[in-house]
């Protein structure tokens, strides 16, 4: 039986600053367009500036009033992450909403980030973990700061591989992807717990888009080759559009009724399609000791320790 559908219409976001990673395509571009239409100023954090400029031009063509700007940020390079965060911090403005959206899916062979981490674990989890921690001072300047992390329905098959997080002993394209998306969900839940415990004042949520057709199906498993012919027709029949797939993320990122620490997804069968609703949390993401362990490992690997950036705030 479908779960209760939630209204995914964004509220008025005038004068709010929203940072979205991977904003030049797919879910990130869809979120950029919807939140800009709601009045937000959107910082499009992108790895490829040329693609980002084209995406921004497209949004402005449909909405001349959209307030957009680009920020160079490669989540597979912690130096780039630090530079991007410092650019925002130097502005001295509050970041109202941070959407950790960018990702790469099921890379066919093992590759590494600039810093030597397995590409999917590094880009999908460690990069966003570092960016969020570094931006805590800007988030804490906002009246009601929110961090939304994009997970995946594939997180359901993710398993903690504490002695092989970087897939150095064996590599599975889908196994590494599932682990990284499980880590995204675990991070979101642990961030909320620590925010409550330490008085950081940040609301953390997560969402997954179910089965949504985006360029992840190209940039990951197909290594940049377009999906064509019968395969594309099958995908179009099964998958949601981006406009449909962003509904859970819109609730998680912007709805005033979103629950702290909650996970949102489609409300249809197997959470593949449908309206936004609360999603099922995989058991590994409910393991409190695992969430603490992942956090500690992530701080060690990235060198970003939240206690050095976050302060206790009163609301």
Buried (B, 14 or more C-beta within 10 A) or exposed (E): EEBEBBEBEBEEBEEBBBBBBBBBBBBBBBBBBBBBBBBBBBBBBBBEEEBBBEBBEBBBEEEEEBBBEBBBBBBBBBEBBBBBBEBBBEEEBBBBBBBBBBBBBBBEEBBBBEBEBBBBBBBBBBBBBBBBBBBBBBBBBBEEBBBBBBBBBBBBBBEBBEEBBBBEEEBEBBBBBBBBBBBBBBBBBBBBBBBBEBBBBBBBBBBBBBBBBBBBBBBBBBEEEEBEEEEEEEEEEEBBEBEBBBBBBBBBBBBEEBBBBBBBBBBBEEBBBBBBBBBEBBEBBEBEEBBBBBBEBBBEBBEBEBEEBBEEBEE
